[in-house]
Amino acid sequence: MTLIARTRARGVETLSLDSTANRNALSAALVGELADALTDCAKDGDVRAIVLTHTGNTFSAGADLRDPPHPDALVDLLRQIVTLPKPVVARVTGHVRAGGLGLLAACDITAASSTASFAFTEVRIGVAPAVISLPLLPRTDPRALARYYLTGERFDAAEAARIGLLTVAGDDVDEALAPILDGLRRSAPQGLAETKALLTAKVLETFDRNAADLTALSARLFASPEAREGMTAFLERKDPPWVL
């Protein structure tokens, strides 16, 4: 069963996360299949840009706690999006949690409907948003990240746009994306590739400097007793023991 649905229209390839049974959680299988689809798009001269979207009411619920990807695989996927020589545009009409926010931050342009919601929920299960910080820290307001990283609060699309997580938010996400996709279709492939390289240079510096340390941190935290308690409580839909 495929986990990534693919369609194409006028040079724009749409990749839809299609694992609604687990709310498009980032399983090892989904991460691998998405990486393969992006590789195909990079090699295809008929693809001018990629739209990354979802089926169901959740863009991604974050890491699949029952079948998580190796931290190295998630780092590789995020880096692949950042370094792909074609623009990657995120289209969100639902909820985005934890690791799903890393996917958004790795994309070049991000758009969401006003009904979308966002939360960094890692602290609530005893871990930290380690690997996903690689694209998030260079691109998002640091004061806002401090609040939402530390509290796990939910925030809306307008706030996501204010803090730099989203490029644009609106009632109709496809209406908001129409002029963006038209602009990409009018742009030369070489111009897009070289301009993207200029824009992502600082992000890639963060990957080069911090990826190994953050991967090790992620692995250590997920293996800790506190995280095991938090993940068990989450899967059993009850509060972990530290909730006051």
N, C-alpha and C positions, 0 to 999 in steps of 0.2 A: 504494500500500500504506500503510495507516494505521500510525502508530508509537505511537499512544496508544489503548489499549483502554478502553472505557467501559461501566460497569454501574451500576445504581442499586438500592438497597434501603432502604425506609423513610426517604427523604429524604437518604440519604448516597450521594453520587456517588463511585464509585471510578474513578480514573484510573490505568491501569497502563502504565508504560513498557514498550513491546513492540517492542524492536529487538534481539533476542537475538543476531543475527549479529555485532554489534559490542559485545556485553555492555552494551546500553543506554547506550552512550557518548553524550555530549551533542553531537550533530551540529547543524548549523544547522537542518536539517529537524525534528529532534525538539524542539529548543527552541521553534521557531515553532509546531509543532502543540500542544505542551503549553500555551503561552501562549494559543492560541485556545480550547483546552478550558477553561482557567481562566476566560477571559472569558465563555464560555457559562454556566458555573456561577454566576458572579457575578450574571448577569442573570436567572437562573431562580429564581423565588420558591419552587419546590418543593424546591430543594436547601438543606438545612440546614447540611451540612458536606461536606468533600471528603476522601477518603482517597487519598493518593498512594503507589502501590506499584509492583510490577514483575513481569514474567514472567521465567522463567529463574532462574539461581542468582546473578545480580548485579543489585543495585538500579541502580547506574550505575558504569561504569569511569572516569568523569570526561570531560574534553573529548575529542571525536573528533579525533585528530591528523590524520586524512585529510580531514575536512570540519568544521573547528571553527566554532562560532558566533562572530560578532563579539563582542568583549568588551562592547560596549554592549547587545547582545541578551541576554547572560547577566545583566548588571546589571538590565535591565528585567524579566526573568523573576523574579529573586530579589525585587526590589521588589514585583512583582505579587503574589507569594505572601504577602509581609509585609503588604501593604495590602489584600488581598482582604477584603471585609466579612463573610467567613464563615471559620470555623476550617478550617485545612488540617492533616491528620493524616498523618504518614508511617508506612508499614508496611513493615518490612524483614525479609526472611528470607534474605538472601544477603550478598554482598560490596559494600562501598561504598568508592570510591576518589576522591581528588582532588575534582574539581568536584561529584561526587555528594554530598559532605559539605556543600557549600554549599546544595544543595536541602534536606537535612535541617535545617540550621540555620535556614533561612528558614521552615520549617513551625512551627506553633504547638505541636503535640504530636508526639512521635516515639516509636515503639515498634519493637523489634526482637526477633527470636528469639535464643536463646543461641548459635546457630550462625553468626550474622552476624559479619563482620569489617570493620575500618575501617583506612584508611591515607591520610595526606596524602603522596602520592608525587611532588609537583611538584619538590622539590629534586633528586630523582634523575634528572630529565631537564633540569635547568638552568634551571628557572623558579621561581616562587614562588606560593603560594596567595593571590593578590592580590585578585581580585574576590570570591571566596567569603569573604574575611575580613570583608566588610561585615556579614553576619548572624552570622558565627562569633565575632568578637572581643567583641561585647557579651553573648554568651550562654554562653560556654564558659570554663572555668577557664584563666587566662592561663599559669600554670606548666606545665600539661599541654599546652597548645597549643605552648609554646616547645619542649618535648621532641618532640612528634610532628610539628610543622612542620619542625624542623631535621633530624630523623633519618629521616623517612619510615617509621618502624617501624609494624608492624601491631599493632592492639590489638583486644580482644574487646568484646562487648556490655556486659559488666559494667563494664569500664573506661569505655566510652562513656557509660554512665549516671552513673558517678561524676563525670566531668568536665563533665557538663551537656549533652552532645551528644544524649543520649537522655532521654526522660521516664521510660520503663519498659523493662525487658528481662526476658524470661522464656522458658521452654522452649516455650510455646505463645503465639505473638504474638497470635493472635486471641482467646484467652482473656484475655490482658492488656488487649486493646483493648475487650472487650465492655462493661465498666462505663463506660469513657470515651465510647464512642459512644452508650450509653444516656443518659448525662448530657447530651450535646449534643442528642440528640433531644428531651429534656425542657426545653430552654432556649429562651427567646424569641429570635427573630431579631434584634430591636433590642438586646436585652441582650447577645447574643453579639458583635454588631458593635461596640458601644460599649466593651465590656470588652476586646475584642481591640485596639482603638485605644489604650486605656490601656497595655496590655502591650507594644505594639510601638513606643511613642513614642521610646524611647532607641535602638532599632535604626534607626529612620528618621532620627534625628539623625546617626548614623554614615553612612548613605547620603548624606544631604545634604552632609555635610562632606567625605567622602573618596572618593565614587564616581568623580569625574573623575580624580583622581590615581591611583587604583588601576587604573582602566581603561587609562590611559596606560602605567602600569608593566607591566601584563599584555601589552599590544601590543608594547612595547619588548623585553621578555624573550623572547616567542615568536619575534620576528624576529632574535634574536641568533645569532651563530655557535655559541656553546656550546649553546643550546637545540636548534639544528638537529642538532648532533652527538648530543645526548641523545635526541631524538625518533627519529632514524635508528636508533640503537642499540636503542631500545625496540621499534621496529617489526621490527627484524631479530633480536630476542630475544638480544641479546648485551650485555655490559657496556660502558658508555661509557668513554672513555679515561681519565677521572679516577679511576676506582675503584682503590683501593690494595690 
